[in-house]
Amino acid sequence: MTYIEDKNELNKKICEFIKARFFSPYKLNGEETSLNKYAKACNLSSSTISKIKDAEGYNIPISTIYAICNVENLSLNLFFEEFENQMKKS
């Protein structure tokens, strides 16, 4: 994996990964849903989800990543493995 020194760039890459992996489209239990319903399932505000989708990225806390992973039935370990694999490709 390429080391990213700039934390803003790292946050942006994580947000891009989340957006591509979980928000295109939003799904709950395999069925498409709205941003608001997805946010509610994650126990996050819809504005938080919108910040993640922003092109500039978002200083995303690990608790937000955890909330999304929880809804997606994905461990943090697997999330970061997938993220690292994606970074190797780019």
PDB file of N, CA, C and O in Angstrom, chain B, residues numbered from 101:
ATOM      1  N   MET B 101       0.844  -1.176   0.000  1.00  0.00           N
ATOM      2  CA  MET B 101       0.000   0.000   0.000  1.00  0.00           C
ATOM      3  C   MET B 101       0.888   1.237   0.000  1.00  0.00           C
ATOM      4  O   MET B 101       1.899   1.291   0.699  1.00  0.00           O
ATOM      5  N   THR B 102       0.506   2.198  -0.769  1.00  0.00           N
ATOM      6  CA  THR B 102       1.210   3.463  -0.788  1.00  0.00           C
ATOM      7  C   THR B 102       0.896   4.219   0.492  1.00  0.00           C
ATOM      8  O   THR B 102      -0.265   4.366   0.874  1.00  0.00           O
ATOM      9  N   TYR B 103       1.949   4.698   1.149  1.00  0.00           N
ATOM     10  CA  TYR B 103       1.748   5.453   2.370  1.00  0.00           C
ATOM     11  C   TYR B 103       1.267   6.852   2.023  1.00  0.00           C
ATOM     12  O   TYR B 103       1.841   7.527   1.168  1.00  0.00           O
ATOM     13  N   ILE B 104       0.211   7.278   2.696  1.00  0.00           N
ATOM     14  CA  ILE B 104      -0.348   8.611   2.478  1.00  0.00           C
ATOM     15  C   ILE B 104      -0.019   9.446   3.709  1.00  0.00           C
ATOM     16  O   ILE B 104      -0.532   9.192   4.799  1.00  0.00           O
ATOM     17  N   GLU B 105       0.835  10.440   3.525  1.00  0.00           N
ATOM     18  CA  GLU B 105       1.235  11.286   4.652  1.00  0.00           C
ATOM     19  C   GLU B 105       0.153  12.278   5.050  1.00  0.00           C
ATOM     20  O   GLU B 105      -0.047  12.533   6.237  1.00  0.00           O
ATOM     21  N   ASP B 106      -0.531  12.826   4.091  1.00  0.00           N
ATOM     22  CA  ASP B 106      -1.531  13.865   4.345  1.00  0.00           C
ATOM     23  C   ASP B 106      -2.820  13.224   4.860  1.00  0.00           C
ATOM     24  O   ASP B 106      -3.466  12.458   4.145  1.00  0.00           O
ATOM     25  N   LYS B 107      -3.191  13.541   6.106  1.00  0.00           N
ATOM     26  CA  LYS B 107      -4.390  12.924   6.689  1.00  0.00           C
ATOM     27  C   LYS B 107      -5.648  13.313   5.923  1.00  0.00           C
ATOM     28  O   LYS B 107      -6.597  12.529   5.869  1.00  0.00           O
ATOM     29  N   ASN B 108      -5.678  14.503   5.332  1.00  0.00           N
ATOM     30  CA  ASN B 108      -6.853  14.893   4.548  1.00  0.00           C
ATOM     31  C   ASN B 108      -6.989  14.009   3.313  1.00  0.00           C
ATOM     32  O   ASN B 108      -8.098  13.640   2.927  1.00  0.00           O
ATOM     33  N   GLU B 109      -5.870  13.674   2.702  1.00  0.00           N
ATOM     34  CA  GLU B 109      -5.899  12.790   1.540  1.00  0.00           C
ATOM     35  C   GLU B 109      -6.333  11.383   1.943  1.00  0.00           C
ATOM     36  O   GLU B 109      -7.087  10.733   1.219  1.00  0.00           O
ATOM     37  N   LEU B 110      -5.862  10.916   3.090  1.00  0.00           N
ATOM     38  CA  LEU B 110      -6.265   9.603   3.585  1.00  0.00           C
ATOM     39  C   LEU B 110      -7.761   9.579   3.862  1.00  0.00           C
ATOM     40  O   LEU B 110      -8.451   8.643   3.457  1.00  0.00           O
ATOM     41  N   ASN B 111      -8.271  10.598   4.548  1.00  0.00           N
ATOM     42  CA  ASN B 111      -9.711  10.669   4.816  1.00  0.00           C
ATOM     43  C   ASN B 111     -10.509  10.683   3.521  1.00  0.00           C
ATOM     44  O   ASN B 111     -11.550  10.035   3.418  1.00  0.00           O
ATOM     45  N   LYS B 112     -10.018  11.421   2.537  1.00  0.00           N
ATOM     46  CA  LYS B 112     -10.700  11.491   1.246  1.00  0.00           C
ATOM     47  C   LYS B 112     -10.747  10.103   0.593  1.00  0.00           C
ATOM     48  O   LYS B 112     -11.780   9.705   0.055  1.00  0.00           O
ATOM     49  N   LYS B 113      -9.631   9.371   0.643  1.00  0.00           N
ATOM     50  CA  LYS B 113      -9.579   8.023   0.053  1.00  0.00           C
ATOM     51  C   LYS B 113     -10.523   7.064   0.780  1.00  0.00           C
ATOM     52  O   LYS B 113     -11.190   6.247   0.146  1.00  0.00           O
ATOM     53  N   ILE B 114     -10.577   7.166   2.104  1.00  0.00           N
ATOM     54  CA  ILE B 114     -11.496   6.309   2.870  1.00  0.00           C
ATOM     55  C   ILE B 114     -12.937   6.635   2.497  1.00  0.00           C
ATOM     56  O   ILE B 114     -13.743   5.726   2.299  1.00  0.00           O
ATOM     57  N   CYS B 115     -13.269   7.915   2.400  1.00  0.00           N
ATOM     58  CA  CYS B 115     -14.626   8.315   2.026  1.00  0.00           C
ATOM     59  C   CYS B 115     -14.975   7.830   0.620  1.00  0.00           C
ATOM     60  O   CYS B 115     -16.084   7.351   0.384  1.00  0.00           O
ATOM     61  N   GLU B 116     -14.037   7.954  -0.304  1.00  0.00           N
ATOM     62  CA  GLU B 116     -14.271   7.465  -1.671  1.00  0.00           C
ATOM     63  C   GLU B 116     -14.531   5.969  -1.666  1.00  0.00           C
ATOM     64  O   GLU B 116     -15.406   5.486  -2.385  1.00  0.00           O
ATOM     65  N   PHE B 117     -13.771   5.230  -0.858  1.00  0.00           N
ATOM     66  CA  PHE B 117     -13.953   3.786  -0.749  1.00  0.00           C
ATOM     67  C   PHE B 117     -15.337   3.453  -0.193  1.00  0.00           C
ATOM     68  O   PHE B 117     -16.038   2.599  -0.735  1.00  0.00           O
ATOM     69  N   ILE B 118     -15.726   4.125   0.883  1.00  0.00           N
ATOM     70  CA  ILE B 118     -17.045   3.882   1.490  1.00  0.00           C
ATOM     71  C   ILE B 118     -18.150   4.206   0.496  1.00  0.00           C
ATOM     72  O   ILE B 118     -19.105   3.444   0.345  1.00  0.00           O
ATOM     73  N   LYS B 119     -18.014   5.328  -0.173  1.00  0.00           N
ATOM     74  CA  LYS B 119     -19.023   5.745  -1.150  1.00  0.00           C
ATOM     75  C   LYS B 119     -19.195   4.678  -2.240  1.00  0.00           C
ATOM     76  O   LYS B 119     -20.318   4.293  -2.565  1.00  0.00           O
ATOM     77  N   ALA B 120     -18.093   4.212  -2.791  1.00  0.00           N
ATOM     78  CA  ALA B 120     -18.163   3.205  -3.854  1.00  0.00           C
ATOM     79  C   ALA B 120     -18.654   1.860  -3.334  1.00  0.00           C
ATOM     80  O   ALA B 120     -19.416   1.171  -4.012  1.00  0.00           O
ATOM     81  N   ARG B 121     -18.223   1.487  -2.143  1.00  0.00           N
ATOM     82  CA  ARG B 121     -18.525   0.157  -1.596  1.00  0.00           C
ATOM     83  C   ARG B 121     -19.936   0.047  -1.032  1.00  0.00           C
ATOM     84  O   ARG B 121     -20.577  -0.996  -1.161  1.00  0.00           O
ATOM     85  N   PHE B 122     -20.425   1.128  -0.403  1.00  0.00           N
ATOM     86  CA  PHE B 122     -21.691   1.023   0.325  1.00  0.00           C
ATOM     87  C   PHE B 122     -22.797   1.974  -0.135  1.00  0.00           C
ATOM     88  O   PHE B 122     -23.968   1.737   0.164  1.00  0.00           O
ATOM     89  N   PHE B 123     -22.455   3.031  -0.845  1.00  0.00           N
ATOM     90  CA  PHE B 123     -23.456   4.053  -1.152  1.00  0.00           C
ATOM     91  C   PHE B 123     -23.880   4.077  -2.609  1.00  0.00           C
ATOM     92  O   PHE B 123     -24.583   5.001  -3.018  1.00  0.00           O
ATOM     93  N   SER B 124     -23.489   3.115  -3.393  1.00  0.00           N
ATOM     94  CA  SER B 124     -23.804   3.148  -4.829  1.00  0.00           C
ATOM     95  C   SER B 124     -24.506   1.879  -5.282  1.00  0.00           C
ATOM     96  O   SER B 124     -23.846   1.055  -5.916  1.00  0.00           O
ATOM     97  N   PRO B 125     -25.726   1.660  -5.026  1.00  0.00           N
ATOM     98  CA  PRO B 125     -26.692   2.463  -4.265  1.00  0.00           C
ATOM     99  C   PRO B 125     -26.685   2.068  -2.786  1.00  0.00           C
ATOM    100  O   PRO B 125     -25.986   1.139  -2.380  1.00  0.00           O
ATOM    101  N   TYR B 126     -27.471   2.784  -2.000  1.00  0.00           N
ATOM    102  CA  TYR B 126     -27.665   2.417  -0.602  1.00  0.00           C
ATOM    103  C   TYR B 126     -28.485   1.140  -0.582  1.00  0.00           C
ATOM    104  O   TYR B 126     -29.463   1.010  -1.318  1.00  0.00           O
ATOM    105  N   LYS B 127     -28.082   0.191   0.268  1.00  0.00           N
ATOM    106  CA  LYS B 127     -28.835  -1.052   0.391  1.00  0.00           C
ATOM    107  C   LYS B 127     -28.931  -1.451   1.850  1.00  0.00           C
ATOM    108  O   LYS B 127     -27.983  -1.301   2.621  1.00  0.00           O
ATOM    109  N   LEU B 128     -30.091  -1.960   2.206  1.00  0.00           N
ATOM    110  CA  LEU B 128     -30.327  -2.570   3.510  1.00  0.00           C
ATOM    111  C   LEU B 128     -30.897  -3.950   3.265  1.00  0.00           C
ATOM    112  O   LEU B 128     -31.903  -4.090   2.569  1.00  0.00           O
ATOM    113  N   ASN B 129     -30.281  -4.950   3.814  1.00  0.00           N
ATOM    114  CA  ASN B 129     -30.712  -6.339   3.616  1.00  0.00           C
ATOM    115  C   ASN B 129     -30.848  -6.685   2.142  1.00  0.00           C
ATOM    116  O   ASN B 129     -31.766  -7.402   1.743  1.00  0.00           O
ATOM    117  N   GLY B 130     -29.928  -6.168   1.338  1.00  0.00           N
ATOM    118  CA  GLY B 130     -29.907  -6.487  -0.084  1.00  0.00           C
ATOM    119  C   GLY B 130     -30.869  -5.699  -0.950  1.00  0.00           C
ATOM    120  O   GLY B 130     -30.903  -5.893  -2.166  1.00  0.00           O
ATOM    121  N   GLU B 131     -31.649  -4.817  -0.351  1.00  0.00           N
ATOM    122  CA  GLU B 131     -32.634  -4.042  -1.110  1.00  0.00           C
ATOM    123  C   GLU B 131     -32.258  -2.567  -1.114  1.00  0.00           C
ATOM    124  O   GLU B 131     -31.834  -2.018  -0.097  1.00  0.00           O
ATOM    125  N   GLU B 132     -32.419  -1.934  -2.273  1.00  0.00           N
ATOM    126  CA  GLU B 132     -32.111  -0.503  -2.370  1.00  0.00           C
ATOM    127  C   GLU B 132     -32.990   0.289  -1.410  1.00  0.00           C
ATOM    128  O   GLU B 132     -34.152  -0.042  -1.172  1.00  0.00           O
ATOM    129  N   THR B 133     -32.393   1.345  -0.870  1.00  0.00           N
ATOM    130  CA  THR B 133     -33.106   2.189   0.080  1.00  0.00           C
ATOM    131  C   THR B 133     -32.663   3.637  -0.106  1.00  0.00           C
ATOM    132  O   THR B 133     -31.788   3.930  -0.921  1.00  0.00           O
ATOM    133  N   SER B 134     -33.261   4.516   0.640  1.00  0.00           N
ATOM    134  CA  SER B 134     -32.921   5.939   0.556  1.00  0.00           C
ATOM    135  C   SER B 134     -31.763   6.275   1.485  1.00  0.00           C
ATOM    136  O   SER B 134     -31.432   5.511   2.391  1.00  0.00           O
ATOM    137  N   LEU B 135     -31.162   7.415   1.245  1.00  0.00           N
ATOM    138  CA  LEU B 135     -30.093   7.921   2.111  1.00  0.00           C
ATOM    139  C   LEU B 135     -30.600   8.030   3.540  1.00  0.00           C
ATOM    140  O   LEU B 135     -29.907   7.615   4.469  1.00  0.00           O
ATOM    141  N   ASN B 136     -31.788   8.576   3.738  1.00  0.00           N
ATOM    142  CA  ASN B 136     -32.324   8.780   5.090  1.00  0.00           C
ATOM    143  C   ASN B 136     -32.528   7.460   5.827  1.00  0.00           C
ATOM    144  O   ASN B 136     -32.205   7.357   7.010  1.00  0.00           O
ATOM    145  N   LYS B 137     -33.056   6.458   5.148  1.00  0.00           N
ATOM    146  CA  LYS B 137     -33.273   5.159   5.801  1.00  0.00           C
ATOM    147  C   LYS B 137     -31.946   4.476   6.107  1.00  0.00           C
ATOM    148  O   LYS B 137     -31.795   3.832   7.146  1.00  0.00           O
ATOM    149  N   TYR B 138     -30.991   4.620   5.201  1.00  0.00           N
ATOM    150  CA  TYR B 138     -29.668   4.037   5.432  1.00  0.00           C
ATOM    151  C   TYR B 138     -29.006   4.711   6.630  1.00  0.00           C
ATOM    152  O   TYR B 138     -28.455   4.037   7.500  1.00  0.00           O
ATOM    153  N   ALA B 139     -29.060   6.028   6.672  1.00  0.00           N
ATOM    154  CA  ALA B 139     -28.474   6.778   7.779  1.00  0.00           C
ATOM    155  C   ALA B 139     -29.117   6.370   9.102  1.00  0.00           C
ATOM    156  O   ALA B 139     -28.423   6.186  10.101  1.00  0.00           O
ATOM    157  N   LYS B 140     -30.419   6.231   9.110  1.00  0.00           N
ATOM    158  CA  LYS B 140     -31.133   5.845  10.330  1.00  0.00           C
ATOM    159  C   LYS B 140     -30.703   4.446  10.780  1.00  0.00           C
ATOM    160  O   LYS B 140     -30.513   4.210  11.973  1.00  0.00           O
ATOM    161  N   ALA B 141     -30.550   3.527   9.840  1.00  0.00           N
ATOM    162  CA  ALA B 141     -30.114   2.169  10.178  1.00  0.00           C
ATOM    163  C   ALA B 141     -28.716   2.184  10.800  1.00  0.00           C
ATOM    164  O   ALA B 141     -28.409   1.373  11.673  1.00  0.00           O
ATOM    165  N   CYS B 142     -27.876   3.110  10.344  1.00  0.00           N
ATOM    166  CA  CYS B 142     -26.513   3.246  10.876  1.00  0.00           C
ATOM    167  C   CYS B 142     -26.476   4.051  12.165  1.00  0.00           C
ATOM    168  O   CYS B 142     -25.437   4.140  12.818  1.00  0.00           O
ATOM    169  N   ASN B 143     -27.601   4.632  12.527  1.00  0.00           N
ATOM    170  CA  ASN B 143     -27.681   5.543  13.670  1.00  0.00           C
ATOM    171  C   ASN B 143     -26.769   6.754  13.463  1.00  0.00           C
ATOM    172  O   ASN B 143     -26.099   7.224  14.382  1.00  0.00           O
ATOM    173  N   LEU B 144     -26.771   7.240  12.213  1.00  0.00           N
ATOM    174  CA  LEU B 144     -26.014   8.428  11.826  1.00  0.00           C
ATOM    175  C   LEU B 144     -26.977   9.442  11.236  1.00  0.00           C
ATOM    176  O   LEU B 144     -28.076   9.084  10.813  1.00  0.00           O
ATOM    177  N   SER B 145     -26.578  10.684  11.204  1.00  0.00           N
ATOM    178  CA  SER B 145     -27.422  11.687  10.554  1.00  0.00           C
ATOM    179  C   SER B 145     -27.228  11.598   9.044  1.00  0.00           C
ATOM    180  O   SER B 145     -26.177  11.177   8.562  1.00  0.00           O
ATOM    181  N   SER B 146     -28.249  11.996   8.316  1.00  0.00           N
ATOM    182  CA  SER B 146     -28.126  12.005   6.853  1.00  0.00           C
ATOM    183  C   SER B 146     -27.052  12.998   6.416  1.00  0.00           C
ATOM    184  O   SER B 146     -26.438  12.823   5.364  1.00  0.00           O
ATOM    185  N   SER B 147     -26.822  14.039   7.216  1.00  0.00           N
ATOM    186  CA  SER B 147     -25.764  14.999   6.872  1.00  0.00           C
ATOM    187  C   SER B 147     -24.380  14.358   6.984  1.00  0.00           C
ATOM    188  O   SER B 147     -23.470  14.718   6.237  1.00  0.00           O
ATOM    189  N   THR B 148     -24.216  13.418   7.906  1.00  0.00           N
ATOM    190  CA  THR B 148     -22.935  12.701   8.011  1.00  0.00           C
ATOM    191  C   THR B 148     -22.697  11.878   6.757  1.00  0.00           C
ATOM    192  O   THR B 148     -21.592  11.873   6.215  1.00  0.00           O
ATOM    193  N   ILE B 149     -23.729  11.183   6.295  1.00  0.00           N
ATOM    194  CA  ILE B 149     -23.604  10.388   5.062  1.00  0.00           C
ATOM    195  C   ILE B 149     -23.285  11.319   3.893  1.00  0.00           C
ATOM    196  O   ILE B 149     -22.450  10.995   3.048  1.00  0.00           O
ATOM    197  N   SER B 150     -23.943  12.464   3.846  1.00  0.00           N
ATOM    198  CA  SER B 150     -23.685  13.433   2.773  1.00  0.00           C
ATOM    199  C   SER B 150     -22.248  13.949   2.821  1.00  0.00           C
ATOM    200  O   SER B 150     -21.628  14.151   1.777  1.00  0.00           O
ATOM    201  N   LYS B 151     -21.716  14.162   4.024  1.00  0.00           N
ATOM    202  CA  LYS B 151     -20.324  14.609   4.156  1.00  0.00           C
ATOM    203  C   LYS B 151     -19.366  13.558   3.612  1.00  0.00           C
ATOM    204  O   LYS B 151     -18.370  13.896   2.973  1.00  0.00           O
ATOM    205  N   ILE B 152     -19.659  12.301   3.860  1.00  0.00           N
ATOM    206  CA  ILE B 152     -18.810  11.219   3.360  1.00  0.00           C
ATOM    207  C   ILE B 152     -18.821  11.214   1.834  1.00  0.00           C
ATOM    208  O   ILE B 152     -17.799  10.953   1.200  1.00  0.00           O
ATOM    209  N   LYS B 153     -19.968  11.501   1.259  1.00  0.00           N
ATOM    210  CA  LYS B 153     -20.108  11.499  -0.201  1.00  0.00           C
ATOM    211  C   LYS B 153     -19.497  12.729  -0.865  1.00  0.00           C
ATOM    212  O   LYS B 153     -19.295  12.734  -2.080  1.00  0.00           O
ATOM    213  N   ASP B 154     -19.202  13.767  -0.092  1.00  0.00           N
ATOM    214  CA  ASP B 154     -18.659  15.004  -0.645  1.00  0.00           C
ATOM    215  C   ASP B 154     -17.319  14.742  -1.323  1.00  0.00           C
ATOM    216  O   ASP B 154     -16.507  13.964  -0.823  1.00  0.00           O
ATOM    217  N   ALA B 155     -17.091  15.383  -2.446  1.00  0.00           N
ATOM    218  CA  ALA B 155     -15.859  15.190  -3.226  1.00  0.00           C
ATOM    219  C   ALA B 155     -14.608  15.564  -2.438  1.00  0.00           C
ATOM    220  O   ALA B 155     -13.530  15.029  -2.695  1.00  0.00           O
ATOM    221  N   GLU B 156     -14.744  16.472  -1.487  1.00  0.00           N
ATOM    222  CA  GLU B 156     -13.601  16.901  -0.692  1.00  0.00           C
ATOM    223  C   GLU B 156     -13.271  15.926   0.434  1.00  0.00           C
ATOM    224  O   GLU B 156     -12.224  16.035   1.072  1.00  0.00           O
ATOM    225  N   GLY B 157     -14.162  14.980   0.671  1.00  0.00           N
ATOM    226  CA  GLY B 157     -13.950  14.048   1.762  1.00  0.00           C
ATOM    227  C   GLY B 157     -14.411  14.621   3.087  1.00  0.00           C
ATOM    228  O   GLY B 157     -15.005  15.698   3.140  1.00  0.00           O
ATOM    229  N   TYR B 158     -14.132  13.894   4.152  1.00  0.00           N
ATOM    230  CA  TYR B 158     -14.650  14.228   5.473  1.00  0.00           C
ATOM    231  C   TYR B 158     -13.695  13.608   6.491  1.00  0.00           C
ATOM    232  O   TYR B 158     -13.214  12.493   6.290  1.00  0.00           O
ATOM    233  N   ASN B 159     -13.426  14.309   7.558  1.00  0.00           N
ATOM    234  CA  ASN B 159     -12.569  13.783   8.616  1.00  0.00           C
ATOM    235  C   ASN B 159     -13.373  12.743   9.392  1.00  0.00           C
ATOM    236  O   ASN B 159     -13.923  13.028  10.455  1.00  0.00           O
ATOM    237  N   ILE B 160     -13.427  11.558   8.848  1.00  0.00           N
ATOM    238  CA  ILE B 160     -14.358  10.525   9.308  1.00  0.00           C
ATOM    239  C   ILE B 160     -13.852   9.821  10.568  1.00  0.00           C
ATOM    240  O   ILE B 160     -12.763   9.249  10.562  1.00  0.00           O
ATOM    241  N   PRO B 161     -14.635   9.859  11.645  1.00  0.00           N
ATOM    242  CA  PRO B 161     -14.227   9.161  12.863  1.00  0.00           C
ATOM    243  C   PRO B 161     -14.388   7.645  12.704  1.00  0.00           C
ATOM    244  O   PRO B 161     -15.224   7.174  11.932  1.00  0.00           O
ATOM    245  N   ILE B 162     -13.591   6.911  13.432  1.00  0.00           N
ATOM    246  CA  ILE B 162     -13.669   5.451  13.390  1.00  0.00           C
ATOM    247  C   ILE B 162     -15.052   4.977  13.842  1.00  0.00           C
ATOM    248  O   ILE B 162     -15.521   3.934  13.387  1.00  0.00           O
ATOM    249  N   SER B 163     -15.706   5.721  14.721  1.00  0.00           N
ATOM    250  CA  SER B 163     -17.048   5.332  15.175  1.00  0.00           C
ATOM    251  C   SER B 163     -18.048   5.364  14.016  1.00  0.00           C
ATOM    252  O   SER B 163     -18.984   4.565  13.987  1.00  0.00           O
ATOM    253  N   THR B 164     -17.861   6.268  13.076  1.00  0.00           N
ATOM    254  CA  THR B 164     -18.743   6.327  11.905  1.00  0.00           C
ATOM    255  C   THR B 164     -18.465   5.142  10.987  1.00  0.00           C
ATOM    256  O   THR B 164     -19.394   4.522  10.469  1.00  0.00           O
ATOM    257  N   ILE B 165     -17.196   4.832  10.787  1.00  0.00           N
ATOM    258  CA  ILE B 165     -16.848   3.651   9.979  1.00  0.00           C
ATOM    259  C   ILE B 165     -17.424   2.404  10.632  1.00  0.00           C
ATOM    260  O   ILE B 165     -17.977   1.538   9.953  1.00  0.00           O
ATOM    261  N   TYR B 166     -17.293   2.315  11.949  1.00  0.00           N
ATOM    262  CA  TYR B 166     -17.823   1.166  12.679  1.00  0.00           C
ATOM    263  C   TYR B 166     -19.344   1.043  12.511  1.00  0.00           C
ATOM    264  O   TYR B 166     -19.861  -0.056  12.309  1.00  0.00           O
ATOM    265  N   ALA B 167     -20.050   2.166  12.593  1.00  0.00           N
ATOM    266  CA  ALA B 167     -21.513   2.142  12.447  1.00  0.00           C
ATOM    267  C   ALA B 167     -21.913   1.631  11.067  1.00  0.00           C
ATOM    268  O   ALA B 167     -22.856   0.849  10.944  1.00  0.00           O
ATOM    269  N   ILE B 168     -21.207   2.065  10.039  1.00  0.00           N
ATOM    270  CA  ILE B 168     -21.504   1.606   8.679  1.00  0.00           C
ATOM    271  C   ILE B 168     -21.172   0.126   8.546  1.00  0.00           C
ATOM    272  O   ILE B 168     -21.955  -0.641   7.985  1.00  0.00           O
ATOM    273  N   CYS B 169     -20.018  -0.275   9.060  1.00  0.00           N
ATOM    274  CA  CYS B 169     -19.628  -1.688   8.995  1.00  0.00           C
ATOM    275  C   CYS B 169     -20.626  -2.573   9.737  1.00  0.00           C
ATOM    276  O   CYS B 169     -20.934  -3.678   9.291  1.00  0.00           O
ATOM    277  N   ASN B 170     -21.125  -2.089  10.856  1.00  0.00           N
ATOM    278  CA  ASN B 170     -22.099  -2.854  11.629  1.00  0.00           C
ATOM    279  C   ASN B 170     -23.353  -3.134  10.804  1.00  0.00           C
ATOM    280  O   ASN B 170     -23.847  -4.261  10.791  1.00  0.00           O
ATOM    281  N   VAL B 171     -23.868  -2.119  10.119  1.00  0.00           N
ATOM    282  CA  VAL B 171     -25.051  -2.295   9.273  1.00  0.00           C
ATOM    283  C   VAL B 171     -24.746  -3.224   8.098  1.00  0.00           C
ATOM    284  O   VAL B 171     -25.611  -3.975   7.648  1.00  0.00           O
ATOM    285  N   GLU B 172     -23.521  -3.165   7.615  1.00  0.00           N
ATOM    286  CA  GLU B 172     -23.113  -3.965   6.468  1.00  0.00           C
ATOM    287  C   GLU B 172     -22.617  -5.363   6.867  1.00  0.00           C
ATOM    288  O   GLU B 172     -22.194  -6.140   6.011  1.00  0.00           O
ATOM    289  N   ASN B 173     -22.671  -5.679   8.169  1.00  0.00           N
ATOM    290  CA  ASN B 173     -22.195  -6.970   8.680  1.00  0.00           C
ATOM    291  C   ASN B 173     -20.759  -7.252   8.245  1.00  0.00           C
ATOM    292  O   ASN B 173     -20.435  -8.342   7.774  1.00  0.00           O
ATOM    293  N   LEU B 174     -19.928  -6.261   8.411  1.00  0.00           N
ATOM    294  CA  LEU B 174     -18.533  -6.325   8.007  1.00  0.00           C
ATOM    295  C   LEU B 174     -17.663  -5.927   9.189  1.00  0.00           C
ATOM    296  O   LEU B 174     -17.908  -4.903   9.826  1.00  0.00           O
ATOM    297  N   SER B 175     -16.661  -6.722   9.482  1.00  0.00           N
ATOM    298  CA  SER B 175     -15.764  -6.362  10.586  1.00  0.00           C
ATOM    299  C   SER B 175     -14.873  -5.200  10.166  1.00  0.00           C
ATOM    300  O   SER B 175     -14.628  -4.984   8.979  1.00  0.00           O
ATOM    301  N   LEU B 176     -14.398  -4.465  11.149  1.00  0.00           N
ATOM    302  CA  LEU B 176     -13.451  -3.396  10.853  1.00  0.00           C
ATOM    303  C   LEU B 176     -12.195  -3.963  10.198  1.00  0.00           C
ATOM    304  O   LEU B 176     -11.621  -3.346   9.300  1.00  0.00           O
ATOM    305  N   ASN B 177     -11.777  -5.128  10.648  1.00  0.00           N
ATOM    306  CA  ASN B 177     -10.603  -5.771  10.070  1.00  0.00           C
ATOM    307  C   ASN B 177     -10.795  -5.998   8.567  1.00  0.00           C
ATOM    308  O   ASN B 177      -9.924  -5.656   7.767  1.00  0.00           O
ATOM    309  N   LEU B 178     -11.918  -6.567   8.196  1.00  0.00           N
ATOM    310  CA  LEU B 178     -12.182  -6.825   6.783  1.00  0.00           C
ATOM    311  C   LEU B 178     -12.345  -5.517   6.003  1.00  0.00           C
ATOM    312  O   LEU B 178     -11.894  -5.409   4.863  1.00  0.00           O
ATOM    313  N   PHE B 179     -12.986  -4.533   6.619  1.00  0.00           N
ATOM    314  CA  PHE B 179     -13.133  -3.226   5.972  1.00  0.00           C
ATOM    315  C   PHE B 179     -11.760  -2.674   5.595  1.00  0.00           C
ATOM    316  O   PHE B 179     -11.539  -2.265   4.455  1.00  0.00           O
ATOM    317  N   PHE B 180     -10.838  -2.664   6.561  1.00  0.00           N
ATOM    318  CA  PHE B 180      -9.521  -2.092   6.294  1.00  0.00           C
ATOM    319  C   PHE B 180      -8.687  -2.971   5.354  1.00  0.00           C
ATOM    320  O   PHE B 180      -7.849  -2.460   4.612  1.00  0.00           O
ATOM    321  N   GLU B 181      -8.911  -4.285   5.384  1.00  0.00           N
ATOM    322  CA  GLU B 181      -8.251  -5.155   4.403  1.00  0.00           C
ATOM    323  C   GLU B 181      -8.714  -4.803   2.993  1.00  0.00           C
ATOM    324  O   GLU B 181      -7.901  -4.677   2.077  1.00  0.00           O
ATOM    325  N   GLU B 182     -10.026  -4.646   2.827  1.00  0.00           N
ATOM    326  CA  GLU B 182     -10.571  -4.286   1.516  1.00  0.00           C
ATOM    327  C   GLU B 182     -10.069  -2.905   1.083  1.00  0.00           C
ATOM    328  O   GLU B 182      -9.726  -2.698  -0.081  1.00  0.00           O
ATOM    329  N   PHE B 183     -10.030  -1.972   2.024  1.00  0.00           N
ATOM    330  CA  PHE B 183      -9.532  -0.636   1.712  1.00  0.00           C
ATOM    331  C   PHE B 183      -8.074  -0.704   1.270  1.00  0.00           C
ATOM    332  O   PHE B 183      -7.694  -0.079   0.280  1.00  0.00           O
ATOM    333  N   GLU B 184      -7.271  -1.448   1.987  1.00  0.00           N
ATOM    334  CA  GLU B 184      -5.850  -1.572   1.644  1.00  0.00           C
ATOM    335  C   GLU B 184      -5.690  -2.217   0.267  1.00  0.00           C
ATOM    336  O   GLU B 184      -4.856  -1.778  -0.525  1.00  0.00           O
ATOM    337  N   ASN B 185      -6.471  -3.241  -0.024  1.00  0.00           N
ATOM    338  CA  ASN B 185      -6.407  -3.879  -1.342  1.00  0.00           C
ATOM    339  C   ASN B 185      -6.784  -2.903  -2.439  1.00  0.00           C
ATOM    340  O   ASN B 185      -6.180  -2.912  -3.512  1.00  0.00           O
ATOM    341  N   GLN B 186      -7.769  -2.067  -2.185  1.00  0.00           N
ATOM    342  CA  GLN B 186      -8.176  -1.055  -3.158  1.00  0.00           C
ATOM    343  C   GLN B 186      -7.055  -0.040  -3.380  1.00  0.00           C
ATOM    344  O   GLN B 186      -6.807   0.389  -4.507  1.00  0.00           O
ATOM    345  N   MET B 187      -6.391   0.332  -2.304  1.00  0.00           N
ATOM    346  CA  MET B 187      -5.289   1.296  -2.414  1.00  0.00           C
ATOM    347  C   MET B 187      -4.131   0.725  -3.222  1.00  0.00           C
ATOM    348  O   MET B 187      -3.461   1.457  -3.950  1.00  0.00           O
ATOM    349  N   LYS B 188      -3.893  -0.581  -3.099  1.00  0.00           N
ATOM    350  CA  LYS B 188      -2.821  -1.221  -3.868  1.00  0.00           C
ATOM    351  C   LYS B 188      -3.088  -1.159  -5.361  1.00  0.00           C
ATOM    352  O   LYS B 188      -2.163  -1.092  -6.170  1.00  0.00           O
ATOM    353  N   LYS B 189      -4.378  -1.184  -5.718  1.00  0.00           N
ATOM    354  CA  LYS B 189      -4.770  -1.150  -7.137  1.00  0.00           C
ATOM    355  C   LYS B 189      -4.625   0.235  -7.740  1.00  0.00           C
ATOM    356  O   LYS B 189      -4.455   0.375  -8.951  1.00  0.00           O
ATOM    357  N   SER B 190      -4.693   1.263  -6.896  1.00  0.00           N
ATOM    358  CA  SER B 190      -4.660   2.623  -7.443  1.00  0.00           C
ATOM    359  C   SER B 190      -3.299   3.234  -7.447  1.00  0.00           C
ATOM    360  O   SER B 190      -3.135   4.374  -7.881  1.00  0.00           O
TER     361      SER B 190
END
